[in-house]
């Protein structure tokens, strides 16, 4: 793969439109469009890990996305600078704007996540694979005159927020509707961590785009020159787009380290536990220097904030080094794993220790599990009612529910698959509060207006 082709400011859906003349680059416009969009604003009311804040503020999807974008910009800028020193002939390409591309992609990476955190994703997949939604695997819809293909069924049973983000950013441009994001090809490619459909997903169920958007990704891959490779099973698939590694690294760094900080604020982890976890990233000399600095700070939270900042800086520098050192392998599509997997031994082990603590003490904390239980119940019932409505739209109650859905969702699309995907578009676009409020209204628990 070649940087000259990989970095393109052509817009998906407006390929023939001329570029605007002002001080902003096309990638900066991507960033601005995302910041001012309704789906991005809704992230402020979507759970990241912990329940939405009461008296203690913890991260939500919006604050997480902003932080990831900040780290992503640093990663992109630092990699760009070092690559330009190695390849000065690329100075007139978009390599100089790598930081802007990665930053915009980081803003968008969580747009497709449903309410109630990662439990929302699991609830949707479980509904089709384990619960009442199993009936739709062999369901024949009289209204549309069709049923689901095995590939389409995989999309539902392995519902993925990553694939849904790509869908959200691209699915307006199939000739039926105008509007939407119209992002650049490079920004769109940068959010697809797993460049294959659900049919090629790993045991963990991760994939990058639904069947409905497979042709869209193929168009982007062809434009950017993303090569095809053979996976471990011998099947052909696209190689990862190089900037995906930087977006993934920014996300890995932020969610893991910020979850530790949030757990400290909520007293899930003690100050001593938190400090030890974060100091473990450094060798003895650097650890002594940091400890001396901590001694000058009186406020405990300020100490943790300082520790968090130096750890993020270390991890950012390490990931830049790994990317630049492996540029050739990355461009050839042969780099395996994430950048974090290849950083120096000490910080890599410290990162893994943070992951272990997070799994043992944070992700299984009672307040986290409680939101998962409630979210699963809410999403399951909303799916029940909305899917019944779109498959039996002639019924009175079905029409009432359908009329409540915004016209932006193609809830009565021509095929069963499109109708079901429109329901997932509608539910995954909800905030935690909106989903809970709708659930209460449907069950007669509340008649108050929003």
N, C-alpha and C positions, 0 to 999 in steps of 0.2 A: 504494500500500500504506500502511496506517495502523499506527503504533506500538501503538495500543490493542489491535489484533487480532493483530499480528505477535508480540507477547510474551505467551505463554500458558504457565501452569504445569500445564495438563491433561496427564495421562500416557497415553501410547500403550499401549493394552491394558488400562487401568483408568480409562476415561473417566468412569464413573459412581461411582467410589470417592471417598469424602470425603477431604479433605486432613487429614493428621495435625496435631495441635496440639503443637508444641514450638518451640524457638528457631531451628531450621533452616528455611530456605526450601526450596521444592521443588527449586530449582536447586542448592542446596548438597547436597541429598540425591543428586541426579544425580552430583555430584562424588564424594561418599563411596561411592556404589555402584560407581563405576568404580575408585576406588582399591583397594577391597577385593575386586575381582573377579579370578577366575583368568586370564581373557584379558589383563588389564592386567599382572598379575604376570609372565606369560610374556614380556612385552616386554623384560624384563631379559636375556633370552637370545636376543634377535633382533638381527641386524646392522643398524646404521644405514647406515654407509658402509664403515668399516674393519672388518676381522676382529675378533672379540671379543677383549678385551684380554688381554695377557700381563703383562709387567712394567710396561707403560705403559697407563694407563687412558684409553680414548677413549669416545665416546658410543655407547650402544646405543639401541634404540627406547624403552626406559623413561625413561632420563635425558633423551633428546630430548623426549619427550612432557611430562615434568614442566616442562622449561624453556619449552616452547611455551605450556603452561598458565599459567605465571607471567607471561610477556609478554602473553598474551591477556587475563588479568585486568586488567593495567594499561591495555591498549588499551580494553577495555570500560568500565572505571571512568572513564577520562579522557573518552571519547566521551560517556558518560552524563551526566557533570557538565556538559559544554559544551552538550549538547542540552537539558538541563533549564533552563539559563540562558536558552536561546532559547525553550523551550516549558514554562514553569512549570506550565501546566495539566496536564502529564503526570506531575506529582509523585506521584500516587496510583496510577500504573500500574507495571508491572514494569520500566519503563525504569531505575529505580533499581538493578535487579539485573542489569543488562547484563554487568557484570564477571563475575558468577558463572556466567551462561549461557555466555559465551565461554570461560571457564576450563574448564568441564566439557566443552564440545565439543572443546577443544584436547586434553584428556586422551584423548578417544576417537578422534581423527582417524586414528591409525595402527593401530587394533585389528585391522583386516582385512588387514594386510600379511602375506604369507607369509614363511617363513624366508629367510635369505640376502639381505636387503635388496631393492632395486629389481630386482635380477637375478632374484629369485624370481618377481616378477610377469611379467617378460619370459619366463622359462622356461615358465610355464604357458601364456601366449598362444602362444608359439612351438611348443609341443607340439601344439596343435590346428591351427595355421595352416601349419606347415612340416614337422612330423615325423609319427610314427606315429599321433597322434591325429586326423589328417585323415580317417581311415576312418570316424569317427563322424559326419561331416557328412551322409552318406547311409545311416547305419547304421540298420537296423530291428531293434529288440530283441524277440526272441521272448518273453522273460519278461514284459515290460510291454505288448507289443503296440503299440508306437508308435515314432516317430522324432522327431528334433529339427526345430523350425521354423527358418526363416532367422534370426529374431530371437533365438532361444535359442542358435543356433550363434554369432552375433555375441558373445554374453556370454562364450563360452568362448575364442574367438580373440582377444578384446580384454580379457582378464581384468584387472580394476582393483581395487587395494587400497581405494580410496575407496568404491567400490560394495560391496565386501565388508564394510567397516566398518558401513555402513548395514544390510546384511543381518544381520550379527551382532547388532546392537542391536534389530532388529525382528522377525526371522523366527520367533520363538517364539510369536507371537500370531495363529495362524490357526485356533484352535479345537481343535487336536490335542494341544497340550502347555501345561502351566503353567510358570511360572518365567521366568527371564531378567532383563533389565535394567529394563523398564518405564520408559523415560526420558520426560521431558517433550517435548511437541511442539517447543518452541523449541530445545532442545538438539539434537534429532535433525535438525531443518532446518539447523542451523548447521554440520553436518559435510558437507553435500552441496554440494561445490564446483561440480559440473557437473549441473544439475537436469534430466537427460534420460537415456534409456536408451542402450545400446550402438549401436542402430540410427541414432541421431542424433549419434554421436560424431564428433569432429573427426579430422583426419588423424593427430593424435598418439594417437588411441584413447582419450581421456579421457571418462569418463561417470560418473554419480553413483549409479545403482542398476540392478540386473539386472532382467530381465523379471519375475522372480518377486516383486520388491518394488515394481513400478511402481504398483500399486494402493495400496500402503501410502503411498508418497510423495504420490500424488494426494489421499489422505485428509488427510494433514498439510497439504498446500498449501491445500486447501479450508478447513480449520479456521483457518489462520493468514492467509488472504486473500492468498496469494502469487499475483500476477497472471500471466497468460500473455502472451507477446510473440512477435513474428516474428523468427526468426534471420536471418542473412545470406543463407541460401538460400530464405527465404520460408516456412519451416516453422514451425509453432506449437510453442512449448515454454514451460516455466515460467521466469520471471525468477529471478535469483539471490536467495535470502533475504539480506537486508541484513547480518546478522551473519556470514555466510560470509566477507565481505571481511576482517573482523577476525581470524577464525580463520586464513584464508589468509595474512594479513600476519604474524601471529605465527610461523607455520611458516616462511615465507620468510625472515624475519629470523633465526630461530634456526638453521635448517639451514645457511644460507650462511655466517654469521659463525662458528658453532661448528665447521663443517668446516675453516675456515681455522685456527682455534686447534688443532684436532686434528692437522692437517697439520704445524703447527709442532712439536707435541710429538713427532711421529713423524719429524721432521727431513726431511720432504718439502719444506717451505719453510724457508728460513733466517730468522733473527730479523730481519735487515734487510728481506727481502722482505715478511715479515708486518707489520712496523711500517709500512712504506711503503703497503701496501694499506689498512691501517686508518686511518692518518693522512690519507689522501686524501679521506676523507669530510668534512673540515673546512676552513673558510677559513683564511687565514694567521694571523689573530689567535687563533682558537681552537686552531689547530695549535701555535702558540708556547706557549700556556698549557698544553696537554697535554704538550708536550715538556719543559717545565720540571718538571712533575709527575713525568714518567718519570725524570728525573735524580735524584730523591730515592729511587727504588726500586733496591735492589741485585740482587734476584733477577730473572732474565730472564723466567721464567714469570709472575711477578707483574706485570711490565710488560705482557705480552700480555693477561693477564686484565683489567688496568685499561683498556687500549685497547679490548678487546672490550666491556666494560661501557659505555663512553661512546658507542661506535658504536651499540650496541643502544638506548641511551637516545635518541640522535638519531633513529634510524629509527622508534622508537615514536612520538615526538612528531610526526614528519613524517606518519606514516600517520594519526594522529588528526586532524591538520589537514586532510588530503585528504578523509577521511570526512565530517567536519563541513561542510567547504566544499561538498561534493557531495551533501549529504543528500537534497535534492529529486530529483536525478537518480537516485540509488541507489533511493529509494522508488518511483520511476517505472519502474525496471527498465531504464534507458537507460545506466547507467555501464558503460564498456568497459574491459577489462583488470583488473589488480590494483591495489591501493593503491600498491604499490612503484613501479609504472609511472608514477605521477603525482606522485612526490615531487620536491623541488627538484632543479635540474640537477646540482649538484656531488655530493650524496650518491647521486643516481641513477646517475651515471656511475661513481662509485667502486664501487657495488654491482655494476654490469655488469662492471667490471674483475675483481671477485672471482669472478664467475660464470665468466669466461673462464679465469682461473687455475685454478679448480676443475676445469673440464673438461679443461684441458691437462695439469695436473700431479697432480691428486688423483684424479679418477674413473678415470683411466687408469693410475694407479700399479700397480705389479706386485702388491702385496699385495691391492689391491681386485679386480683382474682375476682373481687366483687364486681368491678366494672366489666370484666369479661362475662360473668354470669348474666348480668343485667343486659349487656349489649347483645349477647347471643339470643336472649328471649325476644328483645325488641326487633332485631333484624329478621329472625325466623318468622315472626307473625306478619311483619310487613311484606316479606317475600310471599308468604302464603296467600295473602289477600290480593296483592297486586298481580301475581301470576295468574290467579284464578280470574281476575278481572280481564286481563288481556287475552285469555284463551276462551272466555265466555262474555264477550263485550256486549252481547244483546241483553244481558240480565240487568235489572233495575239497579241493584247495588253496585254492580260492576261499572255501570255508566256514571254513578255518583263518584266512585273512586277515580275513574279515568278523568272526569271533569276537573278533579282537584290537581291533576298533574299539569305542570307548565307545558305550553305548546313546543318548547324547545326539545322535548323528548319525543321521539317517534314511537309513541306508545302503541299505536295501531299500524305499525309498519306492515308491509305485504307478507312477510314470512314469519314463522314461529320463532326462529332464531333471532331475528331482528327485534321482535317484540320482547322477547325475554332479555336480550341485551339492553334494550331501552329501559326495562324495569331496573336492571342493575345500574344503569347510568343514573337513574332517578334516586335510588336508595344510596348508592355510594357517594353521591354528591351532597347528601344531607350532612348537617352538623350533628353532633351528639344531642344537643338540645332540641333541634327540630325533629329528629327521629323519635326521641322520647316523647315530645309533645304530641306528635301524630299518633304514636302508639296509644297514648292516654285518651286521645279524642276517639279513636276507633273503638276502644274498649269502654267508652262512656265514663271515663274517670275525670274528664275535664271538658268543659264547654267554653272555656275562656278563649278569646282570640289572641293571636300572636301579635 
